[in-house]
């Protein structure tokens, strides 16, 4: 059983490494959001189960993803005020995670999950690959309607 668990963990790690190798920068940020959300959810679950050490490790992982991933990915030169605002929000999220861990506060974990979920949805809405696919699809739909209109 232990060997199977190690293999699954290795497979999961390899899958993430392969995904990172081929991902565009936009997708990498989405993966950071996914990782942070998963770590916060795990911390919350461990809090409710009374697993103090695991809660602390999951919280530390979430903070690391926010601080060393999301915050460091900001380009403050090009991002201007938006990047500054996101930086402040990421700092707030990290502080809330620290307080949630220290106080064993489920509500703070829930607040962070809501913030990260909203940020992820916003980030996905500006996905350049999805926007390009939609733009490519729009002319085909228009020409298809013109063709069907011409037949009527």
C-alpha positions, -999 to 999 in steps of 0.1 A, spaced: 0 0 0 28 24 8 45 17 -25 12 25 -43 9 58 -24 45 68 -34 38 59 -70 6 80 -71 24 109 -55 52 106 -80 27 104 -108 10 134 -96 43 153 -93 53 142 -127 20 153 -142 24 187 -127 60 190 -139 50 180 -174 21 205 -174 44 233 -162 69 225 -190 43 230 -217 20 257 -202 19 293 -213 24 320 -187 -14 325 -183 -19 288 -177 9 288 -151 -9 315 -131 -41 294 -133 -21 265 -119 -9 286 -91 -45 296 -82 -55 259 -83 -26 249 -60 -33 277 -35 -70 269 -35 -63 232 -29 -38 239 -1 -63 262 17 -90 236 13 -67 210 28 -57 233 57 -94 239 64 -101 201 63 -72 194 86 -84 221 110 -118 205 112 -102 171 117 -79 183 144 -48 175 125 -27 205 137 6 196 120 -10 189 86 -31 221 89 1 241 95 19 224 65 -10 230 42 -13 266 53 24 271 48 21 257 13 -7 280 5 12 311 18 42 300 -2 22 297 -34 6 331 -29 39 349 -19 64 331 -40 42 323 -70 13 348 -74 30 378 -59 63 373 -77 46 368 -110 33 403 -109 50 427 -133 47 460 -115 64 479 -143 38 470 -169 9 463 -145 9 497 -129 -19 503 -104 -36 469 -111 -4 450 -102 0 472 -70 -36 464 -60 -31 427 -66 1 427 -46 -17 443 -17 -45 417 -20 -20 388 -21 -3 403 10 -38 405 27 -45 368 17 -12 357 31 -18 375 64 -53 361 66 -39 326 61 -14 332 89 -42 344 112 -65 315 102 -37 291 111 -28 307 144 -64 312 155 -78 280 141 -104 301 123 -125 283 97 -141 316 87 -108 331 77 -99 300 56 -134 304 39 -127 341 33 -94 333 16 -111 305 -5 -136 330 -17 -110 356 -26 -88 331 -44 -118 316 -62 -129 350 -74 -94 359 -86 -91 326 -104 -124 332 -122 -114 367 -132 -80 354 -145 -97 327 -165 -120 352 -181 -91 370 -196 -74 339 -210 -58 349 -243 -61 314 -257 -98 312 -250 -103 347 -264 -84 337 -296 -105 306 -299 -137 326 -295 -125 352 -321 -116 324 -345 -150 308 -340 -170 341 -345 -163 345 -382 -171 309 -389 -205 313 -372 -212 344 -392 -203 328 -425 -224 298 -416 -254 320 -409 -249 338 -442 -247 305 -461 -278 292 -445 -296 325 -451 -286 325 -488 -303 290 -491 -336 301 -477 
